[in-house]
């Protein structure tokens, strides 16, 4: 596909933080970049998130664009945004897996008693409502992360992150006896 005509003047206006110039670039490349992300992820929400991140980076990095193909420069940034997303997913997955193993180990090796269960319930009640709901769905209702993400209309990475933070907060409460 032939690169749209990007004038040096348009790039210079963007470098001077001209909002109209950015709007023109978004109009010219938004659909193609969304398509690029959608083909890689197969998910509209994630693709929209990545597209937003791409254009935020465009604003931050436009000053580094010199001569050459703007399209090549833009899609290099898009590629980096996608690979950052993959690395984050992998990190989140490893954190959740480690957390699940820890919980499984604690569940099988620590004696259950009503005092500890009451303490856990009390600490759960200290969490904000959305976080508490996520933990209850995951560990009491035994829903998968994918099912939770679909039911809440959130990307799975967001759900994984929120569950991890909620578990960390519970652990902090339990260790400090807050």
N, C-alpha and C positions, 0 to 999 in steps of 0.2 A: 504494500500500500504506500502510496506517495505521501510524504510528510506534508502536513498542512503548512502553508506559508507563514512562517514566524519571522516577523520583521525585527531587525536589530532595535528599532525604536520601541517595539512592544517589550522586548527583554529589558531595555533600559528603564522603561516606565515601571516594570516590575521591581527592578533593582532599587528604584526610588520609592517602593512601597505603594504604588498607585493601585488602588482597589479595583478600578475599572479594568486595568490591564490584567490583573489576576482573574477577574471574572471572565475575560476573553479566553485566557489559557484554560480555565476550568471548562468553559463551554467547548473549546476545541478538543480537549483531551479527556474529559470526564468519562464519557461513554466507553472509549477504548480502554482506559485504565480500569474501569469497573469490570469490563469484559475480561481483561487480563486476570484480575484477581478472582473473578467468579469461576473462570475455567480452572484456576489452580485450587480453589477451595471448595467449589460446588455449593457454597453457602452465601446467600444474599446479605445477611447481617454482617458476617465476617468481612465480606467483600466491601460493604459500605464503610465498615470501620477502617479497613486497610486503605481505602480510597481517601478517607478523611485524613488519616495519618500521612499519606503521600502528599497531599496538598499542604498540610502543615509543614512538612519537611521542605517542600518546594519554596514556601515563603522564607523559611530559615536559611536555605542553601542557595537561593537564586544568585546571590552575589558571587558564588564560586563558579557559575557558568561562564565560560569564556567563548571562544569561537568553536564551531563544529555543529554537529547535529543536536539540536535541542531535544528532539524525540529520543535519541539514543541516551542522552544525559538523563532525561526524565524516566525512561524505562529502566535505567540502571538503578536509580533511586527506588523505583517501584519493586524491582527485584530484591533490593536490600530490605525494604519494608516487609516483603513476603518472607524472606529468610529469617528476619528478626522475629516475625510471628511464629514461624516453625520452631525456632530455638526456645521461645517463651513457652510454647505448648509442651515441648519436650521437658523443660524444667518443671512446669506445673505438674505434668504427668508423674515425673519422678518424685516430686514432693508429696503428691497425693498418695502414690503407691507406698512411700515410706511411712506416711501417716496411717494408712490402712494397716500395714504390717504391725506398726506399733500398737494400734488399737486392738488388733487381733491378738497380739501377744499379751497385752494387758488383760484382755477379756478371758484368755485361757489360763493365765498363770496367777492372777490375783483373785483371792477369794471375794466373792460378791457378798456384800452385806447391805442391809437396808440403810444404815447410816451413810455409807459411801454413795448409794443411789440417791438418797435424799439430798446429799451435798451436791451431787452432780445436777440434780433437778433445780436446786436453788441457784446454782451458777448459770444454768441455761436461762433462767428467768432474768438474769442480769444483762443478757445479750439483747441487742436490738431485735425487733420482731422479724425482719427479713432473714437475718443470720440464724436466729433460733429456728425459724421455719426450715431453712436449708438443712441444718443439722438433724432436725427431727425427720425430715423426708428421707435423708440419706441413711441414717443409722437406726432409726426406729421403724420407719416404713419400708426400709431396705430398697428404696428406688435407686436405680443406676444414675450416674452423673448425666448421662445422655437423656434419660427420661426426665430428670429434674430440669435440665436446660430447655428441653422441648416444652415442658409444661409451663415454664416461666417465660418462655420466649427470649432467652438469653443465650449467648454463645457458651459453649461448654467450658471454655477457658475461664470465663467470668465466674461460672458456678464453682469450678475447681478452686479458683483463687479465694472466693468468698468462704467456702467451706474450710479451706486451709487456715485463713485468718480467724475464723470462728473457733476452730479447734485449738489454735494457739492461744486465744483469749481464755478459753475454758481451762487449758493446761496451766496458764498463768494464775487464774483464780484458784485452782486446786492446789498449786504449789505454795501460794502465798496465804492460803486459807482466808481469802478476802470475803 
